[in-house]
Amino acid sequence: SQPVTITYACWDANEAKGLQVMANEFHEKNPNITVKLQVSNWESYWTQLDAAASGGALPDTFWMHSNYIYKYATNGMLMDLGKYIKSSPDVDMSKFPSGLVNIYKINGKQYCVPKDYDTIALWYNKTMFDKAGVKYPDENWTWTDLANAAKKLTIKGADGKTKQYGILAPMRDQEGFYNFIFQNGGTVLKDASGKKTSGYDDPKAIEAMKFYVGLVKDGYSQQEYGDAERAQDIENGLDAMGFFGSWNLSGFESNDYMKKNFNCAVLPKGPNGTQASIYNGLGEAVAYNTKHPDEAWKWVEYLSTKEGMLRSGQLGVAIPAYDGAADDWVKTNTTFNIKVYPEMIHYGVILPYSNTTGIWENQVYEQIKGAFNGSKTVEQACKDAANVMNQSLAIE
């Protein structure tokens, strides 16, 4: 009955704009509860959250990622939401993708309610395609179509240096080679009889990596390792095509060059016609030691209801995880063909994760980098990646 303030931490300034609107609307209906947003970027978010956890000063509510859920849940930093979910008439967990629900369930306890999901699409420069006389990508595109277009769209200057790359194939997993591995029938993480092992040394995975890295080796893509640099490359007219998640949309929508020249399509099919787009999603978490557990849950509950999810979609915050709520998100943007993002969830593959993802993911990157810079063969890089990954998986 007394006025309280609930803190809510997130790492996306673009999403925060819509979330602030939702926080204000929530306050109107619940005048004794004020939600205060704490916004940072991805890198500083986890540094700050770790420090807050160590000091016993976690935000009341905050975003959680699949890479970190095991760490925070098993160290007792998150409140088990099970009893609240069970007693809520408005939160229906069956309305969320089961892959996302399970990510945030550790040892039978539900520590988060899914917030959103994201898939990966192929972005292409219409102006460059028109000038080269190449047809735009569509749902029938295959790897062969992708490679042929990349070749035609790669242009060298009089000095022999590449002034336009046909495609941007960065050393990124979710936004890059993971999709190709699964399109080729491969896998990143095997789970047999409860024992998890790496899939990088599987022939199907190696074959997919050879195709993907081949785009760089053949000169159709520059070597790119940075995350922020990917968007800069495409926005500066350096590449005719690139792979980007739905979270990039707000940035592209605010860029005049992107709005004038670009559109997006579903990812191409693998050699056997297999479609796959890696998806992941965030979770809404409550701190284990919040002084206001009921009020914190009331805020998370609102975000997780059909009403909250639809409102999130209407405000263009992200693709709502709630079944059917993505339609409103699509309507928020008429510049790009963003309906391809929720369309791909039907054959989406959940981002590979295990209890030690945060460890082996970085170690794998170090090994895979050799394939991109040419210091290793693709096959050797994949085998080395499998080796370090298995060492990490063995101690889970």
C-alpha positions as CSV (number, residue, x, y, z in Angstrom):
1,S,0.0,0.0,0.0
2,Q,3.0,2.3,0.3
3,P,4.7,3.9,-2.8
4,V,7.7,1.9,-3.9
5,T,10.2,2.3,-6.8
6,I,11.3,-0.8,-8.8
7,T,14.5,-0.6,-10.8
8,Y,14.6,-2.2,-14.2
9,A,18.0,-2.7,-15.9
10,C,18.4,-3.2,-19.7
11,W,21.2,-2.7,-22.3
12,D,19.4,-1.3,-25.3
13,A,18.8,2.5,-25.5
14,N,16.5,2.1,-28.5
15,E,14.3,-0.4,-26.8
16,A,14.3,1.7,-23.6
17,K,12.3,4.4,-25.3
18,G,9.3,2.1,-25.8
19,L,9.9,0.5,-22.4
20,Q,9.7,3.9,-20.7
21,V,6.3,4.4,-22.3
22,M,5.2,1.0,-20.9
23,A,6.6,1.9,-17.5
24,N,4.6,5.1,-17.5
25,E,1.4,3.3,-18.5
26,F,2.0,0.7,-15.8
27,H,2.4,3.4,-13.2
28,E,-0.9,4.9,-14.2
29,K,-2.6,1.6,-13.5
30,N,-0.5,1.0,-10.4
31,P,0.1,4.5,-8.9
32,N,2.0,3.1,-5.9
33,I,4.6,1.4,-8.1
34,T,7.1,3.5,-10.0
35,V,9.5,1.7,-12.5
36,K,12.9,3.3,-12.9
37,L,14.9,2.2,-16.0
38,Q,18.6,1.7,-15.8
39,V,20.0,1.7,-19.3
40,S,23.5,0.8,-20.4
41,N,25.2,-0.9,-23.3
42,W,25.9,-4.7,-23.7
43,E,29.5,-4.6,-22.5
44,S,29.0,-2.4,-19.4
45,Y,25.7,-4.1,-18.5
46,W,27.3,-7.4,-17.5
47,T,30.2,-5.7,-15.7
48,Q,27.8,-3.6,-13.7
49,L,25.5,-6.5,-13.0
50,D,28.4,-8.7,-11.8
51,A,29.5,-5.9,-9.5
52,A,25.9,-5.4,-8.2
53,A,25.5,-9.1,-7.6
54,S,28.8,-9.3,-5.7
55,G,27.8,-6.3,-3.6
56,G,24.2,-7.5,-3.0
57,A,22.8,-4.5,-4.8
58,L,21.2,-6.0,-7.9
59,P,18.4,-4.1,-9.7
60,D,14.9,-5.3,-8.6
61,T,14.2,-6.5,-12.2
62,F,16.5,-6.9,-15.2
63,W,17.1,-8.5,-18.5
64,M,18.8,-12.0,-18.6
65,H,20.6,-13.7,-21.5
66,S,21.0,-17.4,-22.3
67,N,24.8,-17.1,-22.0
68,Y,24.5,-16.0,-18.4
69,I,21.3,-17.6,-17.0
70,Y,23.2,-20.7,-15.6
71,K,25.8,-18.5,-13.8
72,Y,23.2,-16.3,-12.1
73,A,20.7,-19.0,-11.4
74,T,23.1,-21.5,-9.8
75,N,24.8,-18.8,-7.7
76,G,21.4,-17.9,-6.2
77,M,21.1,-14.4,-7.7
78,L,17.6,-14.8,-9.2
79,M,14.2,-15.3,-7.7
80,D,12.4,-18.5,-8.6
81,L,9.2,-17.2,-10.3
82,G,7.4,-20.5,-10.2
83,K,4.9,-19.7,-7.5
84,Y,4.1,-16.3,-9.1
85,I,3.6,-17.8,-12.5
86,K,1.4,-20.6,-11.1
87,S,-0.9,-18.1,-9.3
88,S,-1.1,-15.6,-12.1
89,P,-4.3,-15.7,-14.2
90,D,-2.6,-13.7,-16.9
91,V,0.8,-15.3,-17.6
92,D,0.5,-18.4,-19.8
93,M,3.9,-20.1,-20.4
94,S,2.4,-22.2,-23.2
95,K,2.2,-19.1,-25.3
96,F,6.0,-18.7,-25.5
97,P,8.4,-20.7,-27.6
98,S,9.3,-23.8,-25.6
99,G,13.0,-23.4,-26.5
100,L,13.0,-20.0,-24.7
101,V,11.0,-21.2,-21.7
102,N,13.5,-24.1,-21.2
103,I,16.6,-21.9,-21.5
104,Y,15.5,-20.0,-18.4
105,K,14.5,-23.1,-16.4
106,I,17.4,-24.4,-14.3
107,N,17.0,-27.5,-12.2
108,G,13.3,-27.4,-12.5
109,K,12.9,-23.8,-11.5
110,Q,11.7,-21.1,-13.8
111,Y,13.9,-18.1,-13.2
112,C,12.7,-15.9,-16.1
113,V,9.7,-15.3,-18.3
114,P,10.6,-15.0,-22.0
115,K,10.7,-11.4,-23.2
116,D,11.3,-11.5,-26.9
117,Y,13.0,-13.4,-29.7
118,D,15.2,-12.5,-32.6
119,T,16.0,-14.3,-35.9
120,I,18.6,-13.5,-38.5
121,A,17.8,-12.1,-42.0
122,L,19.7,-11.4,-45.2
123,W,19.9,-7.6,-45.9
124,Y,20.7,-6.5,-49.4
125,N,21.4,-3.2,-51.2
126,K,18.7,-2.8,-53.8
127,T,20.6,-0.1,-55.6
128,M,23.7,-2.3,-56.0
129,F,21.6,-5.2,-57.1
130,D,19.8,-3.1,-59.7
131,K,23.1,-1.7,-61.1
132,A,24.6,-5.2,-61.4
133,G,21.4,-6.6,-62.9
134,V,21.0,-9.2,-60.1
135,K,17.6,-10.3,-58.9
136,Y,16.7,-9.6,-55.3
137,P,16.9,-12.5,-52.8
138,D,13.7,-14.4,-52.1
139,E,12.5,-17.5,-50.3
140,N,13.8,-19.7,-53.1
141,W,17.4,-18.6,-52.8
142,T,20.0,-21.2,-52.2
143,W,23.7,-21.1,-51.2
144,T,24.5,-21.2,-54.9
145,D,22.4,-18.1,-55.6
146,L,24.0,-16.4,-52.6
147,A,27.6,-17.1,-53.8
148,N,26.8,-16.2,-57.5
149,A,25.3,-12.9,-56.4
150,A,28.2,-12.2,-54.1
151,K,30.6,-12.8,-57.0
152,K,28.8,-10.5,-59.4
153,L,28.4,-7.7,-56.8
154,T,32.1,-7.7,-55.8
155,I,33.8,-4.8,-57.7
156,K,37.4,-3.9,-57.8
157,G,38.8,-0.5,-58.6
158,A,41.4,0.5,-61.2
159,D,44.1,0.0,-58.6
160,G,43.0,-3.7,-58.1
161,K,41.7,-3.1,-54.7
162,T,38.1,-4.1,-53.8
163,K,35.8,-1.1,-53.5
164,Q,32.6,-3.0,-53.1
165,Y,32.2,-6.4,-51.5
166,G,29.4,-8.6,-52.6
167,I,28.6,-9.8,-49.1
168,L,29.7,-9.4,-45.5
169,A,30.5,-12.7,-43.9
170,P,31.8,-11.8,-40.5
171,M,33.3,-14.1,-37.9
172,R,30.0,-14.1,-35.9
173,D,28.1,-17.2,-34.8
174,Q,24.4,-16.3,-34.4
175,E,24.6,-13.6,-37.1
176,G,26.7,-15.8,-39.4
177,F,28.1,-19.3,-39.6
178,Y,25.7,-21.0,-37.1
179,N,22.9,-20.5,-39.6
180,F,24.9,-22.2,-42.4
181,I,25.9,-25.2,-40.1
182,F,22.2,-25.9,-39.4
183,Q,21.1,-25.3,-43.0
184,N,23.6,-28.0,-44.0
185,G,22.2,-30.5,-41.5
186,G,25.0,-30.0,-39.0
187,T,25.0,-29.0,-35.4
188,V,27.0,-27.0,-32.9
189,L,26.2,-28.9,-29.7
190,K,25.4,-32.7,-29.6
191,D,23.4,-34.1,-26.7
192,A,23.4,-37.9,-26.5
193,S,22.3,-39.7,-23.3
194,G,22.7,-36.5,-21.3
195,K,26.3,-36.0,-22.4
196,K,27.0,-32.9,-24.4
197,T,29.8,-32.7,-26.9
198,S,30.8,-30.3,-29.7
199,G,29.5,-30.6,-33.2
200,Y,32.2,-28.5,-34.8
201,D,34.1,-31.6,-35.9
202,D,31.1,-33.1,-37.6
203,P,31.6,-33.3,-41.4
204,K,28.4,-31.4,-42.1
205,A,29.5,-28.5,-39.9
206,I,33.0,-28.5,-41.5
207,E,31.4,-28.5,-44.9
208,A,29.2,-25.5,-44.0
209,M,32.1,-23.6,-42.5
210,K,34.1,-24.2,-45.7
211,F,31.4,-22.6,-47.7
212,Y,31.0,-19.6,-45.3
213,V,34.7,-18.9,-44.9
214,G,35.1,-19.4,-48.6
215,L,33.1,-16.2,-49.2
216,V,36.0,-14.4,-47.4
217,K,38.8,-16.5,-49.1
218,D,37.3,-15.9,-52.5
219,G,37.4,-12.2,-51.9
220,Y,33.6,-11.6,-51.9
221,S,33.8,-10.5,-48.2
222,Q,36.3,-8.6,-46.2
223,Q,37.7,-10.1,-43.0
224,E,35.5,-8.6,-40.2
225,Y,35.6,-9.6,-36.5
226,G,34.0,-6.8,-34.7
227,D,30.3,-6.6,-33.9
228,A,29.7,-2.8,-34.1
229,E,31.9,-2.7,-37.2
230,R,29.5,-4.9,-39.1
231,A,26.7,-2.4,-39.1
232,Q,29.2,0.4,-40.0
233,D,30.4,-1.6,-43.0
234,I,26.9,-2.0,-44.4
235,E,25.8,1.6,-43.6
236,N,28.9,3.0,-45.3
237,G,28.1,1.2,-48.6
238,L,31.0,-1.2,-48.4
239,D,28.9,-4.4,-48.8
240,A,26.0,-5.4,-51.0
241,M,24.6,-8.0,-48.6
242,G,24.9,-8.9,-44.9
243,F,23.4,-10.9,-42.1
244,F,21.7,-9.0,-39.3
245,G,19.4,-9.8,-36.4
246,S,16.1,-8.1,-35.8
247,W,17.7,-6.1,-33.0
248,N,19.5,-4.1,-35.7
249,L,16.2,-2.8,-37.1
250,S,16.0,0.4,-35.0
251,G,19.5,1.4,-36.0
252,F,18.8,0.8,-39.7
253,E,15.5,2.7,-39.5
254,S,17.3,5.8,-38.3
255,N,19.9,5.6,-41.0
256,D,19.0,7.5,-44.2
257,Y,21.3,5.4,-46.4
258,M,19.8,2.1,-45.2
259,K,16.2,3.4,-45.7
260,K,17.0,4.5,-49.2
261,N,18.9,1.5,-50.4
262,F,18.2,-1.6,-48.4
263,N,15.7,-4.3,-47.7
264,C,15.7,-7.7,-46.1
265,A,14.8,-11.3,-47.0
266,V,14.8,-14.7,-45.4
267,L,18.1,-16.6,-45.3
268,P,19.0,-18.9,-48.2
269,K,18.3,-22.6,-48.2
270,G,21.1,-25.2,-47.6
271,P,22.2,-27.7,-50.3
272,N,19.3,-30.1,-49.5
273,G,16.7,-27.4,-49.2
274,T,17.0,-27.1,-45.4
275,Q,16.0,-23.7,-44.0
276,A,17.3,-22.5,-40.6
277,S,17.6,-19.1,-38.8
278,I,19.2,-19.0,-35.4
279,Y,16.9,-17.5,-32.8
280,N,17.5,-16.4,-29.2
281,G,15.5,-14.4,-26.7
282,L,15.9,-12.5,-23.5
283,G,14.2,-13.2,-20.2
284,E,12.7,-11.0,-17.6
285,A,14.4,-11.7,-14.2
286,V,13.8,-10.6,-10.6
287,A,16.6,-10.3,-8.1
288,Y,16.7,-12.8,-5.3
289,N,17.1,-10.1,-2.7
290,T,14.6,-7.5,-3.9
291,K,13.0,-5.7,-1.0
292,H,9.7,-5.6,-3.0
293,P,9.2,-9.0,-4.5
294,D,5.4,-8.7,-5.1
295,E,5.8,-5.3,-6.8
296,A,8.7,-6.5,-8.8
297,W,6.7,-9.5,-10.0
298,K,3.7,-7.3,-10.8
299,W,5.9,-5.3,-13.2
300,V,7.3,-8.5,-14.8
301,E,3.8,-10.0,-14.9
302,Y,2.5,-7.0,-16.8
303,L,5.4,-7.3,-19.3
304,S,4.6,-11.0,-19.7
305,T,0.9,-10.9,-20.3
306,K,-0.8,-10.8,-23.7
307,E,-1.7,-7.1,-23.0
308,G,2.0,-6.2,-22.3
309,M,3.4,-8.2,-25.2
310,L,1.0,-6.6,-27.6
311,R,1.9,-3.2,-26.3
312,S,5.5,-4.0,-26.7
313,G,4.9,-5.0,-30.3
314,Q,2.9,-1.8,-31.0
315,L,5.8,0.3,-29.7
316,G,8.3,-1.6,-31.8
317,V,10.4,-2.5,-28.8
318,A,11.3,-6.0,-30.0
319,I,9.6,-9.1,-31.5
320,P,7.4,-10.1,-28.6
321,A,7.8,-13.7,-27.5
322,Y,4.1,-14.2,-26.9
323,D,2.3,-16.2,-29.6
324,G,0.6,-13.9,-32.2
325,A,2.0,-10.7,-30.8
326,A,4.6,-10.3,-33.5
327,D,2.0,-9.0,-36.0
328,D,1.8,-5.7,-34.2
329,W,5.6,-5.5,-34.2
330,V,5.6,-5.9,-38.0
331,K,3.1,-3.1,-38.5
332,T,5.4,-0.6,-36.8
333,N,7.8,-0.5,-39.8
334,T,6.8,0.0,-43.4
335,T,10.2,0.8,-44.7
336,F,11.6,-2.7,-44.7
337,N,10.2,-6.2,-45.3
338,I,10.5,-7.1,-41.6
339,K,7.8,-9.7,-41.6
340,V,10.5,-12.1,-42.7
341,Y,11.9,-12.1,-39.1
342,P,8.8,-13.7,-37.4
343,E,8.2,-15.9,-40.5
344,M,11.6,-17.6,-39.9
345,I,10.7,-18.6,-36.3
346,H,8.7,-21.5,-37.9
347,Y,12.0,-23.2,-38.8
348,G,14.1,-21.3,-36.3
349,V,16.9,-23.1,-34.4
350,I,17.4,-22.1,-30.8
351,L,20.9,-20.6,-30.2
352,P,23.1,-23.4,-29.0
353,Y,23.7,-23.2,-25.2
354,S,24.9,-25.2,-22.3
355,N,25.9,-24.4,-18.7
356,T,29.3,-23.1,-19.8
357,T,28.4,-21.3,-23.0
358,G,30.0,-18.1,-21.7
359,I,33.3,-19.9,-21.4
360,W,33.5,-22.1,-24.5
361,E,32.0,-19.5,-26.9
362,N,35.0,-17.2,-26.5
363,Q,37.4,-20.1,-26.7
364,V,35.8,-21.3,-29.9
365,Y,36.1,-17.9,-31.4
366,E,39.9,-17.9,-30.9
367,Q,40.2,-21.2,-32.8
368,I,37.8,-20.3,-35.6
369,K,39.6,-17.1,-36.2
370,G,42.5,-19.0,-37.7
371,A,40.2,-20.1,-40.6
372,F,39.2,-16.5,-41.3
373,N,42.7,-15.1,-41.3
374,G,44.2,-18.0,-43.2
375,S,46.5,-19.2,-40.5
376,K,44.7,-22.6,-40.3
377,T,42.7,-24.7,-42.7
378,V,38.9,-24.6,-42.0
379,E,39.0,-28.3,-41.0
380,Q,41.8,-27.8,-38.5
381,A,40.1,-24.7,-37.0
382,C,36.9,-26.7,-36.6
383,K,38.6,-29.6,-34.9
384,D,40.5,-27.2,-32.6
385,A,37.2,-25.5,-31.8
386,A,35.6,-28.9,-31.0
387,N,38.6,-29.7,-28.7
388,V,38.4,-26.6,-26.5
389,M,34.6,-26.8,-26.5
390,N,34.7,-30.4,-25.3
391,Q,37.1,-29.6,-22.5
392,S,34.6,-27.0,-21.2
393,L,31.6,-29.3,-21.6
394,A,33.4,-32.1,-19.7
395,I,33.4,-30.1,-16.5
396,E,29.7,-29.1,-16.6
